[in-house]
Amino acid sequence: MSAWRTASAVVIGSDHGRMGLPCQDRAVVRVVELQDALDRLVMVACDGAGSASHAELGAEVASQAAAAFLAAMAPITDTTDAGAAGASLLGRVRDALTVAAAEAGVPFKMLATTLLAVAVDRDHALAFQVGDGAIVLTTEREPRTSLAFWPVKGAHANETWFATSDNAFAQLQGARIDATALEVAVLTDGLEHLALDFAAKVPHAAFFGPFFAAVGELSPGDLAASAALSAELEAFLASPRVLAETGDDKTLLLAVRTRRDGASLPAEPSQDAPAETSTAV
């Protein structure tokens, strides 16, 4: 039985709804059975650029390519090179986008999308990001909740970098986290101002705590309960309370691991400490 409980939601922004545009966020959450009864959590979220004509296609292709790459990787160890893994991941994503652009008969950059990707094994994790949005992890040490990276913006508030950018490899952030991750969240930039403390550059514990607690109460392997919680999460992201704060598309992916003693993480972990990383791109 998997050690992970998950819930996720992708919701179109009210701005896109009014303009008759599709949701340009895409996401993948997958638990992969590896050797030695190891469960790998794979989470990917992509936010297509509003200025790109085929942004939703780019986000779909990138998220699927990244998830496939992370699912097939060798087990993560304390010698795994995050820089090399990140370059291979981004290369795989860009190759898939190149093919998709050719098939659609549009320029490569018309599939512009951000990329947030994380793979979590028993004692280590890899996290990668191009552009904005956030990856949040609570590790077994203390425990503590922190950001893998701070979201990267361009010269203006609504600008960022994409997997299709000419300098995408230079903008790629990557890290190996050498600690057991017990809680993981991935979100696109539509939720940044609700989920992140921009002054302290840390996650808001009041935002993530209740979500992690709800996911942690799920029974491992209960797909119906996971689907029901995902539906509740989707309703929350589409609620007037959230829409009053942001009209952008919104993605929130959540996962909680069962401890080796069978318990899940307490509902209100401490925060503000930096992620435990030993290798960075």
Secondary structure by P-SEA (a helix, b strand, c coil): cccccccbbbbbcaaaaaacccccccbbbbbbbccccbbbbbbbbbbccccccaaaaaaaaaaaaaaaaaaacccccccccaaaaaaaaaaaaaaaaaaaaaaaccccccccbbbbbbbbccccbbbbbccccbbbbbccccbbbbbccccccccccccccccccccccccbbbbbbcccccbbbbbccccccccccccccccccccaaaaaaaaaaccccaaaaaaaaaaaaaaaaacaaaaaccccbbbbbbbbbbccccccccccccccccccccccc
